[in-house]
Amino acid sequence: MDWLGNIVFENREIENERLELTDKKANYILGPNLTLRNCTLVLKVSARRLSLKQPSFIDCTFEVKQELKNYQSWVAASLKGCRFKGRLSGCDFGHWPEYMSLPWYQHGSIEDCDFTEARLDGCRIMGCDPATLRFPKWPCFTIIDPIGRARELNGVQWPGRFGSIVIEDLHERPPSTRAVTYYAPALEKQYETPPEELKAIIEKFDCIVY
């Protein structure tokens, strides 16, 4: 449905279709009561143009053609068996009902999803088991259970300002934070952290996937 610039997908099930969400002037609203199975979604819009209201994505592929930045609304979606391709930064996935009190934020989830073809930076998994997920390889790396392992991670000297700014504050993350993924080249620019020195430290920890 297209209404006043809003393109709304709701109250239906869609299977085996390719949806291109690429109109820069449209606001795409997915849900409520929307289930997509075996679909490919091409995303080429900014975060403010995409709204998720408790949709369910099952075995879908997301092709992110324009970097999706600071998008927390994935926590309003149920994601199972999905694949992600492209660049995502500052995005949150999973179950984080404390994020907002709106009803669709109470039912987010993620399991059996594959991020190996994505570039994640500063992206978090909330309230779900990261063991069911496949994360991107180096130069991305993922800290599993960052809050529980915060003391251990703070026990070494990290290169650049990554340790003093990021690692020291891991214990202050929302309690439901289960994993966080970073992109080493971005850290080099932001925190003056040489990737080769960073990797030498990362290799010492079994709670970091790279």
Salt bridges, closest charged atoms under 4 A:
GLU13 OE1 - ARG37 NE 3.82
GLU20 OE2 - ARG18 NE 3.13
GLU63 OE1 - ARG18 NH2 3.65
GLU63 OE1 - LYS65 NZ 3.81
GLU67 OE1 - ARG87 NH1 3.58
GLU67 OE2 - ARG119 NH2 3.68
ASP92 OD1 - ARG124 NE 2.89
ASP114 OD2 - ARG134 NH1 3.00
GLU117 OE2 - ARG83 NH1 3.75
GLU152 OE1 - ARG149 NE 2.77
GLU172 OE2 - HIS171 NE2 3.67
GLU192 OE1 - ARG161 NE 3.89
ASP206 OD1 - ARG149 NH2 2.71
